Amino acid sequence: MLVDMVKIGIEHKMKNVKFGRTAPIAKSSLGAIPVETSIFLHSKKSWKRDFLNWLFGRTDFEPAELRNPFEE
């Protein structure tokens, strides 16, 4: 499916193809490069804000292993 998306992007002369946030190793195998993303969450309830700050402050996202199909 990823290869088909690349093929369609090339056929339509697109500048980039957005694959989404899953399967970073498979995408990097096709030559995709990571793009930093961010998220904004807001709630009027202070306990929800406190919980989200606590939750995301404890979450440690490990960087995915990136591959380069163009290396010699």
N, C-alpha and C positions, 0 to 999 in steps of 0.2 A: 504494500500500500504506500509506503514512503517513496519507493522508486517511482510509482505511478504519479504521485504528487510532484516530484521533481520533474518528471517528463512533461506533465501538463504545464508546469511553470515555465519550462524552456520553450515549449510550443507556443505559449502565449506571450513570450518575451517579458516575463515578470522580473522585476528587480530582486524580489525575495519571495520565499515561500515560508509561511508560518506553520510549523508543525504542532504547536502546542507544548505542554509541559511534561509529557511522558516520554519514556524510552530515550534518555539522553545518549546512551552508548550507541544505540542503533542509528540515531540521527547523526552523531559525530562520525560514524563509519561512512556516511554518505557525504561528509564534508561540511555539515552544519556547524555553525559556531554559536556559542552561547550568548544570549542577550540578557542583561540584568533586568529583572522585573521587580515591581513593588506592589504592595496592596495597601489600601486605606480602609480601615474599619472604624465606624463611629456608632456610639449609642448614647442616648440621653441618660441612661441609667448608669450611675457611677460604678455600681458593683459589676456590671458587664464590662465596662472599660478596664477596671482593675483586673478582672479575670483574664481578659484578652491580653493585657500587658504581661501578666504573670505567665500565661500559656506560651506566648510567642517569645518571651524573654528566656524561657527554659528550652525552647526548641533549637537544636543545633543541626543545621542542614549540612550534610557532608557533600562536598563537590563530587560530581560524577567523574569517572575516568573518561577523559576525552581521547579520541583517536583521530588520526589524520590520514585519510586514504591517499593523499598526494605526496607523502614522504617517499623518498627513493631508498 
